[in-house]
Amino acid sequence: MDPAPTELLVCVKCRRGREIPQDERRPGQRLYDSLTRQAPPEGVTVTPVECLQNCDHGCTVALRGGDRWTYVFGNVDEVSHPDMLLDGAALYHATGDGLIPWRARPEHFKRNCVARIPPVTPAPSLTPEAKT
């Protein structure tokens, strides 16, 4: 069974906490542009979003898909991190629940997770009905 599609959401409004002249491309937009110049891993789409509300902490991205946990990562660098993000998205996509084993995670994912959000459909062992 193929896993549900994965989205790598990229905040294109991220300024990395800096003032950006009106006519200059923001770091988040440059990150998105760099990611979309490469072929994404199978099952992964790269989607621009307006704002992930982590403005002072580098570029911000999120991984989500299906009944998996959603992760939000900050302090992403638009120049040095695109390959790492695509590799991490492939690892995430290969999971059924979104939980990449700790040792397999990119180092940046280990140290820069802003939030981990449970799936909309909780695992059966966590539902109130399963506890009765």
PENOR-V757798 format. One record per backbone hydrogen bond with DSSP energy under -1.0 kcal/mol. NH is the residue of the N-H (numbers start at 1). CO is the residue of the C=O. If there is no record, write none. Layout:
NH&CO / NH&CO
This chain:
6&43 / 7&64 / 8&45 / 9&62 / 10&47 / 11&60 / 12&49 / 17&55 / 18&15 / 24&21 / 28&14 / 30&26 / 31&27 / 32&28 / 33&29 / 34&30 / 35&31 / 36&32 / 38&35 / 44&41 / 45&6 / 47&8 / 49&10 / 57&54 / 59&76 / 61&73 / 62&9 / 63&71 / 64&7 / 68&65 / 69&97 / 70&117 / 71&63 / 72&115 / 73&61 / 74&112 / 75&57 / 76&59 / 81&77 / 85&81 / 86&82 / 87&83 / 88&84 / 89&85 / 90&86 / 91&87 / 92&88 / 93&89 / 94&90 / 95&92 / 100&98 / 104&101 / 105&101 / 110&106 / 111&107 / 112&108 / 114&72 / 115&72 / 117&70 / 126&123
